[in-house]
Amino acid sequence: MALPELTALEAWRLALGWSRPQAIREVAAAYRQDGLLPPGLTSARLCRYEHGQEEPGDEYRLMISRAYGARPDQLGLETRCLWCSTCTSPPSLHYGQHQREETTTGRKGFMTTASGLPAIRESVQWAVMDAPGGSPAIVELAESAVEHYALNYSKHPPAVLFGEVRDTRNLLSASVAAAEPAIGQSLRRQVGWLSALLGNLCFHLDDRPGARAHLTLASTFGQSTQEPALTAWASGALSMVAAARQDWDHARGHADYGLQHAPAGLRRAQLLGWALLPTLAALDRGSEADDVIAESDSIMASGVGMPGRFGYDLAEHRLHVAEAYLTLERGDRAADVARQSVAAAPEQTPGWVAATLVLALAEARDAPEQAAARALGVLDLIPPPRLRATSRLRLARLGRLLDGATVTPAAELTERLRTLPEPIRPDGTAA
């Protein structure tokens, strides 16, 4: 029996003993060695490259060749003088490269979201040093820090952001104690929001007791500083933590308390969709869940969204509705709503990952191959440190649903999940 002809690219991969996911990881590592962000190469796209159904761009060809330890011509990836014997150095790369900032000394340095993160804390530190007893400037800086962390929450691995938020909160402690009453109250309000961020970060790092502690403090500060939005949001997050441990009485209590304090409009829709709806679905109160969906959908129909970690938008709302439908065993409706969430979320963000995995869960029974392929696509695109605990739980649940499935992608997914590193190592350090 004749074997189908192998292309040079596929033959090199097989000779290296690599699966397609492993080859993708090696290409991503080549990008990172040059300080670049890896592009979204997937197993399906690599398959198309190997079978001549799609041609990679020049930059891809260079990095694939570097990862494989071969010249482009050896892999069948000849390009216009991409890496030929007469070149003294490879051409410059542009994909995913950090924006550069010219400094006054003439040197070039990286200007990225990651480098901007500690700079926020440092500005707060300088302000506190200048006015240890508190000042309006420190209040304004604290508000700016909270806004920065909330708006850029999804751009950082949770373990990295946790350290910055914690340090910033600690910097404010001396000023809170020494400030005159009005400034002290304003600073306590920002400490409350920072505590809310820490609670959410703990939850995404799978530290539920820590999340509960920080969120309880946030709720307390929300009440003492008369900040109803903080009280409502922290209560919704506490409901989420209780739901994760299947403590439905406390989950319902926190959700109801949050709704009592939530301002009208999007805040109410947020507490309905994020906190109350999952509890009603878990308790199999389908009629009440439908009422909550109808009311929150009506609010969301205004088309207005609040950005950032403390905000709420259509993509997140559709995600919670899709998960509720999954819990209520309404698979077709869950899939339809999950697709809406995927379409509304920016690609490769945590929201997009969550919606994609919920869609895979909805497809698992009737289309296991497609469901497994979706999950593999997520694992190919998202580095393990950026996978939140909530997404890891969805992946584990999908793995259980596909256990025993005979399709090849399901077996590959099982192996990938088995070797997926935890976000926190056994010694307590971030992976």
Buried (B, 14 or more C-beta within 10 A) or exposed (E): EEEEEBBBBBBBBEEBEBBBBEBBBBBBEBBEEEEBEBBBBBBEBBEBBBEEEEEBEBBBBBBBBBBBEBBBBBBBBBBEEBBEEEEEEEBEBEEBBBEEEEEEEEEEEEBBEBEEBBEBBEBBBEBBEEBBBBBEEBBEBBBBBBBBBBBBBBBBBBBBBBBBBBBBBEBBEEBBEEBEEEBBBBBBBBBBBBBBBBBBBBBBBBBBEBBBBBBBBBBBBBBEBEBBBBBBBBBBBBBBBBBBEEBBEBBBBBBBBBBEBBEEEBBBBBBBBBBBBBBBBBBEBBEBBBBBBEBBBEBBEEEEBBEBBBBBBBBBBBBBBBBBBBBBEBBEBBBBBBBBBBEBBEEBBBBBBBBBBBBBBBBBEEBBBBBBBBBBBBBBBBEBBBBBBBBBEBBEBBBEBBEEBEBEBBEBBBEBBEEBEEBBEEEEEBE
